[in-house]
Amino acid sequence: MSGKAAHGRAAEIIDEVFGGRRLVYSTTSFIKKPLIEALERIAAGGFRNVEVWGNNMHLDPRNPDIVIEEVELCRRRLGLEVVSVHAPFTVGEFGDPPAERMRAWEALVKESMDQAEYLGAHHLVVHPFTAGRDSSDREYREMVERTQESLLRLADLAAEREFVLGLENMPAHRNRRYGREVRELYDFIAASGRSSLRLCIDTGHVIFNNSDAVAELEACSDRVSSVHLNDNVANIHLDLHLVPGTGGLDMARLAEALRAPAFSGMIVLELDGRGRPSSIFEEACAFARRYFLGGGAQAEDSTSGKPASGGTEHA
Protein backbone atom coordinates (compact mmCIF):
# COMPACT_ATOMS: atom_id res chain seq x y z
CA MET A 1 0.00 0.00 0.00
CA SER A 2 1.33 3.40 -0.87
CA GLY A 3 -0.08 6.49 0.80
CA LYS A 4 -0.16 9.97 -0.65
CA ALA A 5 2.12 12.59 0.82
CA ALA A 6 0.88 16.12 1.45
CA HIS A 7 2.44 17.31 -1.80
CA GLY A 8 0.52 14.70 -3.80
CA ARG A 9 3.28 12.20 -4.60
CA ALA A 10 3.17 8.65 -3.28
CA ALA A 11 4.78 8.47 0.15
CA GLU A 12 7.54 5.93 0.63
CA ILE A 13 6.48 3.29 3.13
CA ILE A 14 8.41 3.41 6.42
CA ASP A 15 8.37 0.10 8.27
CA GLU A 16 11.65 -1.13 9.77
CA VAL A 17 14.64 1.12 10.48
CA PHE A 18 18.06 0.87 12.10
CA GLY A 19 18.57 -2.81 11.35
CA GLY A 20 15.09 -4.18 11.90
CA ARG A 21 13.56 -1.98 14.61
CA ARG A 22 9.95 -1.20 13.86
CA LEU A 23 9.20 2.50 13.43
CA VAL A 24 5.71 3.24 14.73
CA TYR A 25 3.55 6.37 14.63
CA SER A 26 1.15 7.14 17.47
CA THR A 27 -2.31 8.56 16.88
CA THR A 28 -1.60 11.22 19.54
CA SER A 29 -0.70 13.72 16.79
CA PHE A 30 -4.37 13.67 15.80
CA ILE A 31 -5.88 13.30 19.25
CA LYS A 32 -8.69 15.77 18.49
CA LYS A 33 -9.63 13.97 15.28
CA PRO A 34 -11.74 10.81 15.02
CA LEU A 35 -9.62 7.68 15.13
CA ILE A 36 -10.48 6.67 11.56
CA GLU A 37 -9.26 10.04 10.25
CA ALA A 38 -6.10 9.75 12.35
CA LEU A 39 -5.33 6.35 10.82
CA GLU A 40 -5.97 7.65 7.31
CA ARG A 41 -3.58 10.57 7.82
CA ILE A 42 -0.86 8.35 9.27
CA ALA A 43 -1.14 5.94 6.34
CA ALA A 44 -1.01 8.85 3.88
CA GLY A 45 2.28 9.91 5.47
CA GLY A 46 3.81 6.56 4.60
CA PHE A 47 3.85 4.89 8.01
CA ARG A 48 2.93 1.21 8.18
CA ASN A 49 2.97 0.64 11.96
CA VAL A 50 0.66 2.39 14.42
CA GLU A 51 0.24 2.74 18.16
CA VAL A 52 -3.31 3.73 19.04
CA TRP A 53 -3.95 6.12 21.92
CA GLY A 54 -6.50 4.91 24.44
CA ASN A 55 -7.02 7.43 27.24
CA ASN A 56 -10.29 9.37 27.00
CA MET A 57 -9.97 9.63 23.21
CA HIS A 58 -9.54 7.17 20.32
CA LEU A 59 -9.42 3.56 21.58
CA ASP A 60 -10.47 4.18 25.17
CA PRO A 61 -12.98 1.40 26.03
CA ARG A 62 -15.19 4.16 27.49
CA ASN A 63 -15.35 6.02 24.16
CA PRO A 64 -18.92 5.60 22.84
CA ASP A 65 -17.90 6.63 19.32
CA ILE A 66 -15.62 3.65 18.79
CA VAL A 67 -16.84 0.64 16.85
CA ILE A 68 -13.91 -1.77 16.95
CA GLU A 69 -15.05 -3.62 13.82
CA GLU A 70 -14.93 -0.38 11.84
CA VAL A 71 -11.42 0.34 13.12
CA GLU A 72 -10.27 -3.10 12.02
CA LEU A 73 -11.81 -2.66 8.55
CA CYS A 74 -10.08 0.71 8.24
CA ARG A 75 -6.74 -0.75 9.31
CA ARG A 76 -7.00 -3.45 6.68
CA ARG A 77 -8.09 -1.04 3.97
CA LEU A 78 -5.10 1.21 4.65
CA GLY A 79 -2.57 -1.61 4.97
CA LEU A 80 -1.66 -0.58 8.51
CA GLU A 81 -0.39 -2.76 11.33
CA VAL A 82 -1.62 -1.82 14.79
CA VAL A 83 1.35 -3.00 16.82
CA SER A 84 0.61 -1.34 20.15
CA VAL A 85 -2.21 0.26 22.12
CA HIS A 86 -1.85 2.80 24.93
CA ALA A 87 -4.08 1.77 27.82
CA PRO A 88 -6.20 4.30 29.80
CA PHE A 89 -4.74 5.89 32.90
CA THR A 90 -7.31 8.41 34.18
CA VAL A 91 -9.78 6.55 36.37
CA GLY A 92 -12.09 7.74 39.12
CA GLU A 93 -11.55 10.67 41.46
CA PHE A 94 -8.67 11.39 43.81
CA GLY A 95 -10.79 10.89 46.91
CA ASP A 96 -12.22 7.51 45.83
CA PRO A 97 -11.19 4.45 47.88
CA PRO A 98 -7.75 3.38 46.55
CA ALA A 99 -8.62 -0.31 46.20
CA GLU A 100 -11.75 0.61 44.22
CA ARG A 101 -9.78 2.83 41.84
CA MET A 102 -7.16 0.15 41.29
CA ARG A 103 -9.82 -2.43 40.44
CA ALA A 104 -11.45 -0.01 38.01
CA TRP A 105 -8.11 0.67 36.33
CA GLU A 106 -7.29 -3.02 36.02
CA ALA A 107 -10.68 -3.66 34.44
CA LEU A 108 -10.04 -0.92 31.86
CA VAL A 109 -6.61 -2.31 31.03
CA LYS A 110 -8.17 -5.74 30.46
CA GLU A 111 -10.71 -4.18 28.09
CA SER A 112 -7.87 -2.42 26.26
CA MET A 113 -6.16 -5.77 25.92
CA ASP A 114 -9.31 -7.16 24.29
CA GLN A 115 -9.40 -4.26 21.82
CA ALA A 116 -5.71 -4.55 21.05
CA GLU A 117 -6.00 -8.27 20.40
CA TYR A 118 -8.93 -7.71 18.03
CA LEU A 119 -6.74 -5.32 16.01
CA GLY A 120 -3.81 -7.75 16.01
CA ALA A 121 -1.64 -5.96 18.58
CA HIS A 122 0.00 -7.79 21.48
CA HIS A 123 1.80 -4.83 23.07
CA LEU A 124 0.07 -2.59 25.58
CA VAL A 125 1.59 0.56 27.07
CA VAL A 126 0.58 1.09 30.69
CA HIS A 127 1.31 3.83 33.17
CA PRO A 128 2.25 2.87 36.74
CA PHE A 129 -1.20 3.96 37.91
CA THR A 130 -1.35 4.96 41.58
CA ALA A 131 -4.30 5.48 43.92
CA GLY A 132 -4.22 6.84 47.44
CA ARG A 133 -2.70 9.66 49.41
CA ASP A 134 0.96 10.54 49.71
CA SER A 135 1.02 12.52 52.94
CA SER A 136 3.45 10.21 54.77
CA ASP A 137 6.19 7.71 53.99
CA ARG A 138 3.90 4.89 55.08
CA GLU A 139 1.08 6.00 52.80
CA TYR A 140 3.48 6.35 49.89
CA ARG A 141 4.87 2.84 50.43
CA GLU A 142 1.34 1.43 50.58
CA MET A 143 0.42 3.27 47.37
CA VAL A 144 3.45 1.87 45.54
CA GLU A 145 2.72 -1.65 46.83
CA ARG A 146 -0.85 -1.42 45.49
CA THR A 147 0.47 -0.38 42.10
CA GLN A 148 3.07 -3.11 41.96
CA GLU A 149 0.61 -5.82 43.00
CA SER A 150 -1.79 -4.63 40.31
CA LEU A 151 0.95 -4.64 37.67
CA LEU A 152 1.95 -8.18 38.60
CA ARG A 153 -1.64 -9.38 38.21
CA LEU A 154 -1.87 -7.69 34.81
CA ALA A 155 1.51 -9.10 33.78
CA ASP A 156 0.33 -12.62 34.60
CA LEU A 157 -2.79 -12.09 32.50
CA ALA A 158 -0.64 -10.65 29.71
CA ALA A 159 1.54 -13.76 29.76
CA GLU A 160 -1.52 -16.01 29.45
CA ARG A 161 -2.65 -14.01 26.41
CA GLU A 162 0.83 -13.67 24.89
CA PHE A 163 0.92 -9.91 25.45
CA VAL A 164 3.75 -7.65 26.53
CA LEU A 165 3.07 -4.72 28.86
CA GLY A 166 5.35 -1.73 28.34
CA LEU A 167 5.55 0.12 31.66
CA GLU A 168 6.10 3.81 30.94
CA ASN A 169 8.20 6.25 32.96
CA MET A 170 6.39 9.34 34.21
CA PRO A 171 7.03 13.10 34.20
CA ALA A 172 6.86 14.48 37.72
CA HIS A 173 6.48 17.99 39.08
CA ARG A 174 7.50 16.58 42.46
CA ASN A 175 10.41 14.32 43.33
CA ARG A 176 8.27 11.56 44.85
CA ARG A 177 6.14 10.02 42.13
CA TYR A 178 6.27 6.31 41.43
CA GLY A 179 7.63 5.78 37.93
CA ARG A 180 9.50 9.08 37.81
CA GLU A 181 12.82 7.26 37.70
CA VAL A 182 13.35 4.80 34.87
CA ARG A 183 15.66 2.77 37.06
CA GLU A 184 13.06 2.06 39.74
CA LEU A 185 10.73 0.64 37.09
CA TYR A 186 13.61 -1.36 35.61
CA ASP A 187 14.47 -2.82 39.03
CA PHE A 188 10.83 -3.70 39.72
CA ILE A 189 10.51 -5.45 36.35
CA ALA A 190 13.76 -7.35 36.88
CA ALA A 191 12.70 -8.49 40.36
CA SER A 192 9.22 -9.49 39.16
CA GLY A 193 10.50 -12.38 37.06
CA ARG A 194 7.76 -11.63 34.50
CA SER A 195 8.95 -11.71 30.89
CA SER A 196 5.60 -10.15 29.91
CA LEU A 197 6.52 -6.96 31.80
CA ARG A 198 8.90 -4.61 30.00
CA LEU A 199 9.83 -0.93 29.88
CA CYS A 200 8.48 1.82 27.66
CA ILE A 201 10.95 4.70 27.91
CA ASP A 202 9.45 8.07 27.06
CA THR A 203 12.38 10.29 26.13
CA GLY A 204 10.47 13.54 26.65
CA HIS A 205 9.45 12.48 30.14
CA VAL A 206 13.09 11.86 31.03
CA ILE A 207 14.02 15.36 29.86
CA PHE A 208 11.05 16.76 31.82
CA ASN A 209 12.68 15.29 34.92
CA ASN A 210 16.03 16.93 34.02
CA SER A 211 17.76 13.63 33.23
CA ASP A 212 19.61 12.23 30.23
CA ALA A 213 17.23 10.25 28.02
CA VAL A 214 19.95 8.54 26.01
CA ALA A 215 21.83 7.44 29.14
CA GLU A 216 18.62 5.93 30.55
CA LEU A 217 18.03 3.99 27.32
CA GLU A 218 21.62 2.77 27.24
CA ALA A 219 21.44 1.57 30.85
CA CYS A 220 18.08 -0.21 30.56
CA SER A 221 17.81 -1.24 26.90
CA ASP A 222 17.82 -4.99 27.60
CA ARG A 223 14.33 -4.68 29.12
CA VAL A 224 12.87 -2.03 26.79
CA SER A 225 10.02 -3.12 24.53
CA SER A 226 9.27 0.37 23.24
CA VAL A 227 10.69 3.88 23.12
CA HIS A 228 8.22 6.75 23.02
CA LEU A 229 10.39 9.08 20.98
CA ASN A 230 9.68 12.77 21.46
CA ASP A 231 11.66 15.82 22.46
CA ASN A 232 11.32 18.26 25.31
CA VAL A 233 13.01 21.20 26.99
CA ALA A 234 14.44 20.80 30.47
CA ASN A 235 13.58 23.02 33.44
CA ILE A 236 10.20 24.25 32.15
CA HIS A 237 8.06 21.36 33.50
CA LEU A 238 5.89 20.97 30.42
CA ASP A 239 5.23 17.63 28.72
CA LEU A 240 5.54 19.01 25.20
CA HIS A 241 6.06 15.88 23.05
CA LEU A 242 8.02 17.81 20.42
CA VAL A 243 9.33 16.52 17.11
CA PRO A 244 12.76 14.99 17.90
CA GLY A 245 15.62 17.35 17.20
CA THR A 246 13.76 20.47 18.32
CA GLY A 247 14.54 20.19 22.03
CA GLY A 248 17.20 18.69 24.27
CA LEU A 249 17.72 15.22 22.79
CA ASP A 250 21.25 14.39 21.69
CA MET A 251 20.28 12.93 18.33
CA ALA A 252 23.68 11.50 17.40
CA ARG A 253 23.98 9.59 20.69
CA LEU A 254 20.37 8.51 20.41
CA ALA A 255 21.00 6.91 17.00
CA GLU A 256 23.83 4.87 18.49
CA ALA A 257 21.63 3.71 21.38
CA LEU A 258 18.76 2.74 19.07
CA ARG A 259 21.14 0.76 16.85
CA ALA A 260 22.85 -1.03 19.75
CA PRO A 261 22.43 -4.83 19.85
CA ALA A 262 20.96 -4.65 23.37
CA PHE A 263 17.94 -2.72 22.10
CA SER A 264 15.41 -4.62 20.03
CA GLY A 265 12.21 -2.73 20.81
CA MET A 266 9.88 -0.53 18.82
CA ILE A 267 10.54 3.15 18.15
CA VAL A 268 7.27 5.04 18.53
CA LEU A 269 6.90 8.65 17.46
CA GLU A 270 4.49 9.93 20.12
CA LEU A 271 3.98 13.60 19.32
CA ASP A 272 1.55 16.32 20.31
CA GLY A 273 -0.15 18.17 17.45
CA ARG A 274 -0.16 21.31 19.67
CA GLY A 275 -3.16 22.76 17.90
CA ARG A 276 -1.65 22.34 14.44
CA PRO A 277 -1.66 18.60 13.74
CA SER A 278 -1.16 18.83 9.97
CA SER A 279 2.03 20.91 10.08
CA ILE A 280 3.44 18.94 13.01
CA PHE A 281 2.80 15.74 11.09
CA GLU A 282 4.61 17.13 8.05
CA GLU A 283 7.59 17.97 10.27
CA ALA A 284 7.47 14.48 11.78
CA CYS A 285 7.38 12.82 8.35
CA ALA A 286 10.36 14.90 7.23
CA PHE A 287 12.23 14.03 10.42
CA ALA A 288 11.53 10.29 10.04
CA ARG A 289 12.86 10.16 6.50
CA ARG A 290 15.90 12.29 7.23
CA TYR A 291 16.86 10.62 10.49
CA PHE A 292 15.92 6.98 10.00
CA LEU A 293 16.29 6.60 6.25
CA GLY A 294 19.04 9.18 5.83
CA GLY A 295 21.50 7.84 8.37
CA GLY A 296 20.50 9.22 11.75
CA ALA A 297 23.99 10.43 12.63
CA GLN A 298 22.81 14.01 12.90
CA ALA A 299 19.22 15.24 12.92
CA GLU A 300 18.30 18.69 11.77
CA ASP A 301 15.73 20.99 13.26
CA SER A 302 12.62 20.03 11.34
CA THR A 303 11.46 23.62 10.96
CA SER A 304 14.68 25.50 10.32
CA GLY A 305 16.80 22.87 8.61
CA LYS A 306 19.65 23.61 11.02
CA PRO A 307 21.27 20.97 13.25
CA ALA A 308 19.51 20.68 16.59
CA SER A 309 21.60 22.22 19.35
CA GLY A 310 20.86 19.61 22.06
CA GLY A 311 22.66 19.97 25.35
CA THR A 312 19.70 21.06 27.44
CA GLU A 313 19.46 17.76 29.27
CA HIS A 314 20.76 17.28 32.79
CA ALA A 315 22.50 14.05 33.76
N, C-alpha and C positions, 0 to 999 in steps of 0.2 A: 504494500500500500504506500502510496506516495502522496503526502499532504501538499497543500499549496501554501507557499510562504506569503508574507504580507505584500510583497512586490509582485505577486502573480506567478512566479516561477515555481516549479515543483521543488519542495523542500527535501533535502537529503535526509534519509532516515538515520537517526542517532539511536543506537541500541547499546552495544558494548564498547567501552573505552578503556584505556590504560591496561591493556592485556587481559581483557575479559570481565572487567567490573561493569555491572549493569548501571547505565545512567538513567535516572528516573526523574520525572517531573511531577511535582505535587500540584494538586488542584487549588492550593491556597492562593495562588496568583489571581484566581478568578472566584474568590470566596463569596463575592456578592452576586455572582451569576448562577443560574441554575446549573446543576451538575452536568447535564447533557451538553450544554453550551461550553462549559469548561473543558470537557473531554474533546469536543470538536475543535476547539482552539488549540489545545495541546497537540492533537494529531496534525493539524494544519502546520504547526511549527516544526514538524519532522520528528517528534519524540515518539518512541514506540512503547516505553514503559511508564506506568503511572502509579503514583501513590495518591489515594483518595482521602481527603480530609473527612473527619467524622465527628467533630464537636460542634453541636448546634446547627451547623450548616452541612450541606452535601450529604454524606452517607451516615449521618447520625441516625441511629435507630428510632429516635424520637421525631424525626423530620417527616411530617405527614405528606410532603410533596414527593417523596421518593417511592418509586415503584421499581424494585430491584430487577424485575424481569426486563423493564425498559432500559435500565442501565446496562445490563448484560447484552441486549440486542445492539445497543449503541456501541459498546466496546468491540463487539465482533464486526460490526459494519465498518468501523474506523481502523480495524487491524491493530488495536491497542492491547497491551498486556497489563492488567491490573496486578501489580506484584506486591503491593503493600496497602494497608488501610490504617489510618490513624484513629485510634479508639477515642471515645469521648472522655472528658476529664472534668467537666463542670457538672456536679451532681448535688442536689439538695441545697440546704442553707447552712451557714456556719454554725448556727446554734442547734441544729438537729443532733440527735444522739449519734455519737461516732460510729457505733456498730451498725446502726441503721444505714448511715451514709455509705459505709464500706460495702454492705450487702447490695445496696442499690447500684454502686459503681461496678461491682463484680458482675451483676446481672447485665448491665449495659455492655461491658466488655465481651461477655459471652454472646450477646446479640450481634455485636460487631464482628465477632469471629464467624458467626453464621453467614453474615453478609459477605465477608471477605471470601469465605469458601465458595459461595455461590458464584462469585466473580472470578474464581480461580487463583486467588491470592492465599498464601500461607504464611504471611509475615504481618504482624500487627504491632504498631507502635503504641506503647502505653506510657503514660506519665506515672511517676511514683505518687499516686494519689494519697493524700493524707486527710484525716478527719479527727477533730478534737482540738483542744486548747493547748497552747504552748507557753503557759505562764510560769512553769517551773521545770526543772530538769527532769523530775519524775514524769510529769505529763508529756514532756517531749519524748522521753524514752518509750512511754506507752504508745504514743502516736506512731512512732517509727515501727514498733513491734507489730501494731495492727497492719500497717502498710506492708511490711515484709511477709507476714503470714498470709495476707491476701494475695500478694504476688506469687508466693509459693503454690497456693491453691490454683491460681490461674496458669502457672507454668506447668503443673501436672496435667491440667486439662489440655493445654496446648500440646503437650507431648503425646497424649492419647489421640489427638486429632492431627498430628504431624504439622503443627504450627511452630513458628518461632516468635517469641515476644521480644521486641526491641525496647528496652527500658531507657527512656530519654532523660538526659540531664536537664536541670531546671535553671532558669535565670532567677536570681534572688536579690531583692532589695535589702534583705537582712542577711546576716552571716549564717543564722541557724535556720536552714530550710533543708529538709531531707531531699537529696538528689541534686543539691547545689554543686557538690564536688563529684566529678566523674569518678574519681578513685573510690569513693565510698560505695557507689553503685557497682563498680568493678569488683570490689572485695566481697560485697554481698552476693553477687552472681557466682563468683568463684567458690565461695563457701557453701552455696546452695546445692551444688552438685547437679543442677538441672541444665542439661544441654539445650533445652528449649527456651532458656532465658539468656538473652544476650543484651548488648549495649547498642543504643542509638545515640551517637554523639552529635549534638547540635552545636556547630561551630560558633554561631552567633551568640548562643547562650553562654558559651565559655568566655567569649570576649566581654559580654555583659558583666560577667563576674570578675573582670580584670585579670583573666588568666590567658595562657598561651594555648590556643586551640590545636595547633599542630603538635605541640609537645604532648598534649593529652591523647591525641590519636596515636602518636608513636608509642606511648607507654601502654596503651590498652587495646591495641589493634587486634590482638589475638582473640578477643571476645566481642568484637564489633560486628554486628550484622548490617548496620546501616549508618551512613553519615548524612545528617541533615545539613546540607551545604548552603550556607548563607553568610553574609558579612554583617559586621556591626562596628560600632565605634565605642571604645572604652570610656568609662567615667561619666557617661550621660544617663545610664540606667533606663534605656529604652530598648525594647526588643524589636529592632527595625527590620530584620530579615531582608537585608540589602542584597543586590546582585553581587556575587563574589568579585573582589578586585576593587570595590568602591569604599572599603572600610579598612579595618585593621589586619585582615588576613595576610599572612606571608605566602603569596601564591606559589613561589618557586619551591619553598619547603613543603607546602601542602602537596604539590605534585609528586614529590619524592615519597611522601608518606602514603599517598593513595596508590602508588605503584609498588610499594614494598610487599614482599612475599607474605608477610604476616597479616596483611589486610586483604580480605577476600569478600568484603561486604558490598552492599549497594551504595551508590552515590546519588543522593536525592536532592534535587534543587527545590528547596522549600522557601519560597519568596513571597513577600507581601506586595500586592499590587499598589498599595499606598494611594488609592484613589485614582490611579491611572494604569489599570491593568494591561491595556494594549501596548503602551510604550515600554512598560517594565518587561513585558514578555518579549518584545523585540530585542531589548537589551540582553535579556537572558539567553535568547536564541543565538545572538551574536557572540556572547561570552562562551556558550557551550561549544560552538564550532571553532572558535579561536583557541580556546584553552585545551579542550579534549581532543579535537581533531587536528589542531595545529601545533601540538607539541606539549603545551602546558608548562614549559619552563619559565615563562614570564607572561602573566596576564596583564592586559591593558585595562584601563578604566573604560567601562563600556559606554560612557557618554562622551568622554573627551578624546579617547583614543590614545591617551598618555599612559605610561606604566603606573600602576597603582603604587602609592607611596609605602603602604604598610607601616609597621613599626609602632602602631598605637596600642598593641597588646601589652599586657603586663604579665610577667612570668609568675 
